[in-house]
Amino acid sequence: MFKSWCSFFVGLLCSFCYWISDRQARSMPCGFWPRSHPRLGWYGKCKHELLVEACRLYSKFSARPSSIEAIPTIIEKAVRSSIYGRPGACYVDIPADFVNLEVNANSIKYVECCMPPPVSMAETSAVRMAASVIRNAKQPLLVIGKGAAYARAEESIRKLVEQCKLPFLPTPMGKGVVPDNHPNCVRAARSRALQFADVIVLFGARLNWILHFGLPPRYQPDVKFIQVDICAEELGNNVRPAVTLLGDINAVTKQLLEQFDKTPWQYPPESTWWKTLREKMKSNEAASKELASKISLPMNYYTVFYHVQEQLPRDCFVVSEGANTMDIGRTVLQNYLPRHRLDAGTFGTMGVGLGFAIAAALVAKDRHPGQRVICVEGDSAFGFSGMEVETICRYNLPIILLVVNNNGIYQGVDASSWKEMLNFREAAAMAPPFCLLPNSHYEQVMTAFGGNGYFVQTPEELRKSLRQSLADTAKPSLINIMIEPQAMRKAQDFHWLTRSNM
């Protein structure tokens, strides 16, 4: 629980560093917490020293100023630590008794804002080797991770994709670095692309569970990985790479482009590899379209996301968390701009969605007036932090919450099945732990605080409520979307990609 709470807190406050300056807009969050905040329920110096130490496990820098005079120095170091090297969260615990404490202004030593992050570049010999490996690839693939988004490498990576005619695959938060609708995007053939590629270039993507650790049978045993990362400790994790390019991803991509400028090269668009990928993409897209076109009720995931995608503004921020809701949603909901998708991330931590949405709405209000924030939640995920709806309404943030409600975690049961179960024994003894109360009216949480709430069961109701929510820029909205409790992903190629019935 502590880990989930800490992750939620960091997400909720991640807008702070974006407000400091345009330069710090590149940063990850710095979290600040007063020492005697009532939600902690912990009091005393000893307890808060433990909190600072505990947060050190999840952040790049964790500290509590010993005096008011020390605050500027601590804040400068927190901001600098958050944006230098691999971006990461920082935690600063400011004692509440500092708020009313008076000190001599002359005793405060103000610290200037830190310099922009230094730009590091890969060794020239390694860049030449990487370019050579790519040229000799029979079935190449670029994997664009969230590190590329942090590095603001979208222009250089897009140029590399288009100049060399290479297929690419975005990771969840790497979506939008190159638009999802780009002709070289092979996300609709993700499994096939990963399994049969012989050379994979990782741009700020880690070989963790999201990418199946880079191991067979998900990949070819002899696949060659080229890792591009700013973090030296990440190079060689789980798989020994053929080439490592340590440095700022934007700078390293430009180095690769220089190599291909010296000796122009393009991967043949008519190759067998491209033909294989395009056939698989066409097949998968047809299967998804067939599911989306089903007119039976309750709706399935694909029907919901198809109608949502039709109306979403191209520049909106998409926040998502959940199980099937997040997994299926990222295959249908497209991103056209970098850093416009936030989800549960590497650790799959539930409870961060509404905090991310609040932070994104505040940043959008300050920097991109008019841009909408769409928060797509599973019903279980919404339960972790649903009362943040009060925060959304308190600050009148025009966030649109979509709760995809299947009455459970992964799967639930319908109202009649629930009632039938209760005829045998009470819910505490009879109901499966993954089942939630059927047909819960989550939209009433929003209306209770003054926002707009919609309970929808059909595509027509969904389209109408989303259209009204997008038109209303003065109030937040929550659309509670009822779907088939047993709805699942479309059939997958491999058993580990399809969750069996619980």
C-alpha positions as CSV (number, residue, x, y, z in Angstrom):
1,M,0.0,0.0,0.0
2,F,2.8,2.4,0.8
3,K,4.4,1.9,-2.6
4,S,1.0,2.6,-4.3
5,W,0.4,5.6,-2.1
6,C,3.9,7.0,-2.8
7,S,3.5,6.5,-6.6
8,F,0.1,8.1,-6.5
9,F,1.4,11.1,-4.6
10,V,4.3,11.6,-7.1
11,G,1.8,11.5,-10.0
12,L,-0.5,14.0,-8.4
13,L,2.2,16.6,-8.0
14,C,4.1,16.0,-11.2
15,S,3.1,19.4,-12.6
16,F,5.4,21.3,-10.2
17,C,8.6,21.2,-12.2
18,Y,6.7,22.1,-15.4
19,W,5.9,25.4,-13.9
20,I,9.4,26.4,-13.0
21,S,10.5,27.4,-16.5
22,D,10.4,26.3,-20.1
23,R,13.7,24.6,-19.5
24,Q,12.4,22.6,-16.6
25,A,9.4,21.5,-18.7
26,R,11.6,18.7,-19.7
27,S,11.8,17.3,-16.2
28,M,10.2,14.6,-14.2
29,P,8.4,15.5,-11.0
30,C,9.6,16.8,-7.7
31,G,7.2,16.0,-4.9
32,F,6.7,18.2,-1.8
33,W,5.0,17.3,1.4
34,P,4.5,19.2,4.6
35,R,5.7,17.4,7.7
36,S,2.4,17.3,9.7
37,H,0.0,16.7,6.8
38,P,-3.0,15.0,8.4
39,R,-3.3,12.3,5.6
40,L,0.0,10.8,6.7
41,G,-1.2,10.2,10.2
42,W,2.4,10.2,11.3
43,Y,3.8,12.8,13.7
44,G,7.3,13.6,15.1
45,K,10.7,14.1,13.7
46,C,11.7,10.4,13.7
47,K,8.7,9.3,11.7
48,H,9.4,11.9,9.0
49,E,13.0,11.0,8.8
50,L,11.8,7.5,8.1
51,L,9.5,8.8,5.3
52,V,12.4,10.7,3.7
53,E,14.5,7.5,3.8
54,A,11.6,5.4,2.4
55,C,11.1,7.7,-0.5
56,R,14.7,7.5,-1.3
57,L,13.9,4.0,-2.7
58,Y,11.6,5.5,-5.3
59,S,13.3,8.8,-6.2
60,K,16.6,10.2,-7.4
61,F,16.9,12.6,-4.5
62,S,15.1,12.7,-1.1
63,A,15.6,15.3,1.6
64,R,14.1,17.4,4.3
65,P,15.5,20.9,4.8
66,S,16.9,21.4,8.3
67,S,16.0,25.1,8.2
68,I,14.2,27.7,6.1
69,E,17.6,29.0,5.0
70,A,18.4,25.6,3.4
71,I,15.2,25.4,1.3
72,P,16.5,27.2,-1.8
73,T,19.6,24.9,-2.0
74,I,17.5,21.8,-1.5
75,I,15.0,22.8,-4.1
76,E,17.7,23.6,-6.6
77,K,19.3,20.2,-6.1
78,A,15.9,18.5,-6.4
79,V,15.2,20.2,-9.7
80,R,18.7,19.5,-11.0
81,S,18.6,15.9,-10.0
82,S,15.2,15.4,-11.6
83,I,16.3,16.5,-15.1
84,Y,20.0,15.6,-15.2
85,G,20.9,12.2,-16.6
86,R,17.9,9.9,-16.8
87,P,14.9,12.0,-15.7
88,G,13.3,10.9,-12.4
89,A,11.2,11.9,-9.5
90,C,12.6,13.7,-6.4
91,Y,11.0,14.0,-3.0
92,V,11.3,17.0,-0.7
93,D,9.7,17.0,2.8
94,I,9.1,20.5,4.1
95,P,8.2,20.7,7.8
96,A,4.8,22.3,8.3
97,D,6.1,24.5,11.1
98,F,8.2,26.3,8.6
99,V,5.1,27.9,7.1
100,N,4.6,30.4,9.9
101,L,8.2,30.6,11.0
102,E,9.8,34.1,10.5
103,V,13.5,34.5,9.7
104,N,15.7,37.4,8.6
105,A,15.4,37.7,4.8
106,N,19.1,38.6,4.7
107,S,19.9,35.1,6.1
108,I,18.4,33.4,3.0
109,K,20.9,32.5,0.4
110,Y,19.1,32.4,-2.9
111,V,20.3,29.9,-5.5
112,E,20.0,30.5,-9.2
113,C,18.0,28.0,-11.4
114,C,20.3,25.2,-12.6
115,M,21.8,25.1,-16.0
116,P,20.1,23.1,-18.8
117,P,21.0,19.3,-18.7
118,P,24.3,18.6,-20.3
119,V,24.1,16.8,-23.6
120,S,26.2,13.6,-23.9
121,M,27.0,11.8,-27.2
122,A,27.9,8.3,-28.0
123,E,31.4,7.2,-29.1
124,T,31.9,7.7,-32.8
125,S,33.1,4.1,-33.3
126,A,30.0,2.7,-31.7
127,V,27.8,4.9,-33.9
128,R,29.5,3.6,-37.0
129,M,29.1,0.1,-35.8
130,A,25.4,0.6,-35.1
131,A,24.8,2.1,-38.6
132,S,26.6,-0.9,-40.1
133,V,24.5,-3.4,-38.2
134,I,21.3,-1.6,-39.3
135,R,22.4,-1.6,-42.9
136,N,23.0,-5.3,-42.9
137,A,19.7,-6.2,-41.2
138,K,17.3,-8.3,-43.1
139,Q,14.3,-7.6,-40.8
140,P,15.0,-4.4,-38.8
141,L,12.8,-2.8,-36.2
142,L,13.0,0.4,-34.2
143,V,11.4,0.4,-30.7
144,I,10.6,3.9,-29.5
145,G,10.4,4.1,-25.7
146,K,9.4,6.9,-23.3
147,G,13.0,7.8,-23.0
148,A,12.8,9.2,-26.5
149,A,9.8,11.3,-25.4
150,Y,11.7,12.6,-22.4
151,A,14.7,13.5,-24.6
152,R,12.4,15.4,-27.0
153,A,13.9,13.4,-29.8
154,E,10.8,13.3,-32.0
155,E,12.1,15.3,-34.9
156,S,15.4,13.4,-35.3
157,I,13.7,9.9,-34.8
158,R,11.0,10.8,-37.3
159,K,13.7,11.9,-39.8
160,L,15.6,8.6,-39.3
161,V,12.4,6.5,-39.8
162,E,11.5,8.4,-43.0
163,Q,15.0,8.7,-44.4
164,C,15.9,5.0,-43.9
165,K,12.3,3.7,-44.5
166,L,12.4,1.6,-41.3
167,P,9.4,0.1,-39.4
168,F,8.9,1.2,-35.9
169,L,7.0,0.2,-32.8
170,P,6.2,2.6,-29.9
171,T,6.1,1.5,-26.3
172,P,3.0,2.7,-24.4
173,M,4.4,6.1,-23.3
174,G,6.6,6.3,-26.4
175,K,3.4,6.7,-28.5
176,G,3.3,10.0,-30.4
177,V,7.0,10.5,-30.7
178,V,6.3,9.5,-34.3
179,P,2.5,9.7,-34.9
180,D,0.6,6.4,-34.5
181,N,-0.9,6.9,-38.0
182,H,2.5,7.1,-39.6
183,P,2.7,4.5,-42.5
184,N,5.9,3.0,-40.9
185,C,4.2,2.3,-37.6
186,V,3.7,-1.4,-37.1
187,R,1.9,-1.4,-33.7
188,A,-0.9,-3.4,-35.2
189,A,1.6,-6.2,-35.9
190,R,3.5,-5.9,-32.6
191,S,3.9,-9.5,-31.8
192,R,5.0,-10.5,-35.3
193,A,7.4,-7.6,-35.5
194,L,9.1,-8.4,-32.1
195,Q,9.2,-12.1,-32.7
196,F,10.9,-12.1,-36.1
197,A,13.0,-9.0,-36.2
198,D,16.7,-9.8,-36.6
199,V,17.9,-6.3,-35.5
200,I,16.1,-4.2,-33.0
201,V,17.1,-0.6,-32.1
202,L,15.9,0.5,-28.7
203,F,15.5,4.2,-28.3
204,G,15.0,4.7,-24.6
205,A,13.1,1.5,-24.2
206,R,14.0,-1.0,-21.4
207,L,14.0,-4.7,-21.9
208,N,11.7,-5.3,-18.9
209,W,8.5,-7.2,-18.7
210,I,6.7,-4.9,-21.1
211,L,9.2,-6.0,-23.8
212,H,9.4,-9.6,-22.4
213,F,13.0,-9.0,-21.2
214,G,14.3,-9.4,-24.8
215,L,14.2,-13.2,-24.5
216,P,12.9,-16.1,-26.6
217,P,10.3,-17.2,-27.4
218,R,9.2,-13.6,-27.8
219,Y,12.3,-12.9,-29.8
220,Q,14.6,-14.8,-32.1
221,P,17.5,-16.4,-30.2
222,D,20.1,-14.6,-32.3
223,V,18.4,-11.2,-32.5
224,K,20.8,-8.3,-32.3
225,F,19.8,-5.4,-30.0
226,I,21.2,-1.9,-30.4
227,Q,20.6,0.0,-27.2
228,V,20.4,3.8,-27.1
229,D,20.1,5.1,-23.6
230,I,21.3,7.9,-21.3
231,C,21.6,5.6,-18.4
232,A,24.8,3.4,-18.5
233,E,23.4,1.0,-15.9
234,E,20.5,0.1,-18.3
235,L,22.8,-1.1,-21.0
236,G,23.1,-4.9,-21.2
237,N,20.2,-5.6,-18.8
238,N,18.8,-9.1,-19.5
239,V,20.4,-9.4,-22.9
240,R,23.9,-8.7,-24.1
241,P,23.5,-6.0,-26.9
242,A,25.3,-6.0,-30.2
243,V,26.0,-2.3,-29.8
244,T,25.5,0.2,-27.0
245,L,25.1,3.9,-27.6
246,L,25.4,5.8,-24.4
247,G,24.1,9.3,-24.5
248,D,21.3,11.7,-25.0
249,I,18.8,10.0,-27.4
250,N,18.2,13.1,-29.5
251,A,22.0,13.7,-29.9
252,V,22.7,10.0,-30.6
253,T,20.0,9.8,-33.2
254,K,21.5,12.8,-35.0
255,Q,24.8,11.0,-34.9
256,L,23.2,8.1,-36.6
257,L,21.7,10.4,-39.2
258,E,25.1,11.8,-39.9
259,Q,26.3,8.3,-40.7
260,F,23.4,7.7,-43.1
261,D,24.0,11.1,-44.7
262,K,27.6,10.2,-45.5
263,T,26.6,6.9,-47.1
264,P,22.9,7.1,-48.0
265,W,20.9,3.9,-47.4
266,Q,17.2,2.9,-47.3
267,Y,15.6,-0.3,-46.2
268,P,13.6,-1.6,-49.3
269,P,9.9,-0.8,-48.8
270,E,9.1,-3.8,-51.1
271,S,11.0,-6.3,-48.9
272,T,9.6,-9.6,-47.7
273,W,9.8,-8.3,-44.1
274,W,7.6,-5.2,-45.0
275,K,5.2,-7.5,-46.8
276,T,4.9,-9.8,-43.8
277,L,4.3,-6.9,-41.4
278,R,1.7,-5.3,-43.6
279,E,-0.2,-8.5,-44.0
280,K,-0.3,-9.0,-40.3
281,M,-1.3,-5.4,-39.7
282,K,-4.2,-5.8,-42.2
283,S,-5.3,-9.0,-40.5
284,N,-5.3,-7.6,-37.0
285,E,-6.9,-4.3,-38.0
286,A,-9.7,-6.3,-39.7
287,A,-10.2,-8.4,-36.5
288,S,-10.4,-5.3,-34.3
289,K,-12.8,-3.6,-36.8
290,E,-15.0,-6.6,-36.7
291,L,-15.2,-6.5,-32.9
292,A,-15.8,-2.7,-33.0
293,S,-18.7,-3.1,-35.4
294,K,-20.7,-5.5,-33.3
295,I,-24.1,-4.1,-32.5
296,S,-25.0,-6.4,-29.7
297,L,-25.4,-5.1,-26.1
298,P,-23.7,-4.7,-23.8
299,M,-20.8,-3.2,-25.8
300,N,-17.3,-4.6,-25.9
301,Y,-14.0,-2.8,-25.4
302,Y,-13.4,-2.3,-29.1
303,T,-16.8,-0.8,-29.8
304,V,-16.3,1.7,-27.0
305,F,-12.8,2.7,-28.0
306,Y,-13.7,2.9,-31.7
307,H,-16.4,5.5,-31.0
308,V,-14.2,7.3,-28.5
309,Q,-11.3,7.5,-31.0
310,E,-13.7,9.0,-33.7
311,Q,-14.3,12.1,-31.5
312,L,-11.0,12.7,-29.7
313,P,-9.1,15.9,-30.5
314,R,-5.8,15.1,-32.1
315,D,-3.9,17.2,-29.6
316,C,-5.6,15.8,-26.4
317,F,-3.7,14.3,-23.5
318,V,-4.7,10.7,-23.0
319,V,-4.3,9.3,-19.4
320,S,-5.1,5.6,-18.9
321,E,-4.9,2.9,-16.3
322,G,-6.6,-0.4,-15.7
323,A,-6.1,-4.0,-16.9
324,N,-7.9,-4.7,-20.2
325,T,-9.0,-1.0,-20.4
326,M,-5.4,0.2,-20.6
327,D,-4.0,-2.7,-22.7
328,I,-6.8,-2.6,-25.3
329,G,-7.1,1.2,-25.2
330,R,-3.6,1.8,-26.3
331,T,-4.0,-0.3,-29.4
332,V,-7.1,1.7,-30.5
333,L,-6.7,5.2,-29.1
334,Q,-4.1,7.0,-31.2
335,N,-1.5,9.5,-30.2
336,Y,-0.2,12.0,-32.7
337,L,2.0,14.1,-30.4
338,P,4.8,13.1,-28.0
339,R,4.3,13.3,-24.3
340,H,0.6,13.1,-24.7
341,R,0.0,9.7,-23.2
342,L,0.4,8.8,-19.5
343,D,-0.4,5.4,-18.1
344,A,0.4,3.0,-15.2
345,G,3.9,2.7,-16.5
346,T,6.6,0.1,-15.8
347,F,5.3,-0.9,-12.4
348,G,1.7,-1.1,-13.4
349,T,0.8,1.0,-10.3
350,M,-3.0,1.5,-9.9
351,G,-4.3,4.8,-8.5
352,V,-2.1,7.2,-10.5
353,G,-4.6,8.0,-13.3
354,L,-6.6,10.8,-11.8
355,G,-3.4,12.3,-10.3
356,F,-1.8,12.3,-13.7
357,A,-4.9,13.8,-15.2
358,I,-5.0,16.6,-12.7
359,A,-1.4,17.4,-13.3
360,A,-1.8,17.3,-17.1
361,A,-4.9,19.6,-16.9
362,L,-2.9,22.1,-14.9
363,V,0.0,22.1,-17.3
364,A,-2.4,22.3,-20.3
365,K,-4.2,25.2,-18.6
366,D,-0.9,27.1,-18.1
367,R,0.8,26.2,-21.4
368,H,-1.7,24.9,-23.9
369,P,-5.1,26.5,-23.2
370,G,-7.9,24.6,-24.9
371,Q,-6.2,21.2,-24.9
372,R,-8.3,18.5,-23.4
373,V,-7.4,15.8,-20.9
374,I,-9.1,12.5,-21.4
375,C,-8.7,10.1,-18.5
376,V,-9.6,6.5,-19.5
377,E,-10.1,4.3,-16.4
378,G,-11.2,0.7,-15.8
379,D,-13.8,0.5,-13.0
380,S,-11.3,-1.2,-10.7
381,A,-8.6,1.4,-11.5
382,F,-11.1,4.2,-10.8
383,G,-11.8,2.8,-7.4
384,F,-8.2,3.4,-6.3
385,S,-8.4,7.2,-6.5
386,G,-12.0,8.0,-7.5
387,M,-12.4,10.6,-4.7
388,E,-9.9,12.8,-6.6
389,V,-13.0,13.8,-8.5
390,E,-13.5,16.3,-5.7
391,T,-10.1,17.8,-6.5
392,I,-11.0,18.0,-10.1
393,C,-14.2,19.8,-9.3
394,R,-12.7,22.0,-6.7
395,Y,-10.3,23.4,-9.2
396,N,-12.8,23.3,-12.0
397,L,-10.6,21.3,-14.4
398,P,-12.4,20.3,-17.5
399,I,-11.1,16.7,-17.5
400,I,-13.2,14.1,-19.2
401,L,-13.2,10.8,-17.2
402,L,-14.2,7.7,-19.1
403,V,-14.9,4.7,-16.8
404,V,-15.1,1.5,-18.8
405,N,-17.2,-0.6,-16.5
406,N,-17.2,-4.4,-16.7
407,N,-18.3,-4.9,-13.1
408,G,-14.9,-6.3,-12.1
409,I,-11.1,-6.8,-12.4
410,Y,-10.4,-8.2,-15.9
411,Q,-13.9,-9.7,-15.8
412,G,-17.0,-9.4,-13.7
413,V,-20.6,-10.7,-13.7
414,D,-23.9,-9.2,-14.7
415,A,-26.6,-8.1,-12.3
416,S,-28.7,-11.2,-12.7
417,S,-25.7,-13.6,-12.1
418,W,-24.8,-11.5,-9.0
419,K,-28.3,-11.8,-7.6
420,E,-28.3,-15.5,-8.3
421,M,-25.0,-16.0,-6.4
422,L,-26.4,-14.1,-3.4
423,N,-29.3,-16.6,-3.3
424,F,-26.8,-19.3,-2.1
425,R,-24.7,-17.4,0.3
426,E,-23.8,-13.8,1.4
427,A,-21.5,-11.8,-0.9
428,A,-18.4,-12.0,1.4
429,A,-18.4,-15.8,1.2
430,M,-19.8,-16.3,-2.3
431,A,-18.6,-13.5,-4.6
432,P,-15.3,-14.0,-6.4
433,P,-12.6,-11.5,-5.3
434,F,-12.3,-10.1,-8.9
435,C,-16.0,-9.2,-9.0
436,L,-17.3,-5.7,-8.2
437,L,-20.8,-4.5,-7.6
438,P,-22.7,-4.7,-10.9
439,N,-23.9,-1.5,-12.6
440,S,-22.3,0.8,-10.1
441,H,-23.1,4.4,-10.9
442,Y,-19.7,6.0,-10.7
443,E,-21.0,9.0,-12.6
444,Q,-22.8,10.1,-9.5
445,V,-19.5,10.7,-7.8
446,M,-18.9,13.4,-10.3
447,T,-22.4,14.9,-10.0
448,A,-22.1,14.9,-6.2
449,F,-19.4,17.5,-6.6
450,G,-21.0,19.6,-9.3
451,G,-19.6,18.1,-12.5
452,N,-21.4,16.4,-15.3
453,G,-22.2,12.7,-15.1
454,Y,-23.4,10.3,-17.7
455,F,-24.5,6.6,-17.5
456,V,-24.3,5.1,-21.0
457,Q,-25.1,1.6,-22.3
458,T,-25.3,2.1,-26.1
459,P,-23.0,3.5,-28.8
460,E,-25.5,6.3,-29.4
461,E,-25.5,7.3,-25.8
462,L,-21.7,7.2,-25.7
463,R,-21.3,9.4,-28.8
464,K,-23.8,11.9,-27.5
465,S,-22.3,12.1,-24.0
466,L,-18.8,12.4,-25.3
467,R,-19.8,15.1,-27.7
468,Q,-21.5,17.1,-24.9
469,S,-18.5,16.7,-22.6
470,L,-16.0,17.9,-25.3
471,A,-18.2,20.9,-26.0
472,D,-18.4,21.9,-22.3
473,T,-15.0,23.5,-21.4
474,A,-16.3,24.9,-18.1
475,K,-17.0,21.7,-16.2
476,P,-15.4,18.2,-15.8
477,S,-17.4,15.2,-16.9
478,L,-17.5,11.5,-16.0
479,I,-19.0,9.0,-18.5
480,N,-19.7,5.7,-17.0
481,I,-19.7,3.2,-19.9
482,M,-21.2,-0.2,-19.3
483,I,-19.7,-3.1,-21.2
484,E,-20.1,-6.9,-21.4
485,P,-18.7,-8.2,-18.1
486,Q,-16.9,-11.1,-19.9
487,A,-15.5,-8.9,-22.6
488,M,-11.8,-9.6,-23.4
489,R,-9.1,-8.9,-25.9
490,K,-9.2,-10.3,-29.4
491,A,-7.5,-13.6,-29.9
492,Q,-3.8,-13.4,-29.6
493,D,-1.0,-15.4,-31.3
494,F,0.5,-16.7,-28.1
495,H,-1.0,-18.0,-24.9
496,W,0.9,-15.6,-22.7
497,L,-0.8,-12.7,-24.4
498,T,-4.3,-13.9,-23.7
499,R,-5.5,-14.0,-20.1
500,S,-7.4,-17.2,-19.5
501,N,-10.8,-17.1,-17.8
502,M,-10.6,-16.6,-14.0
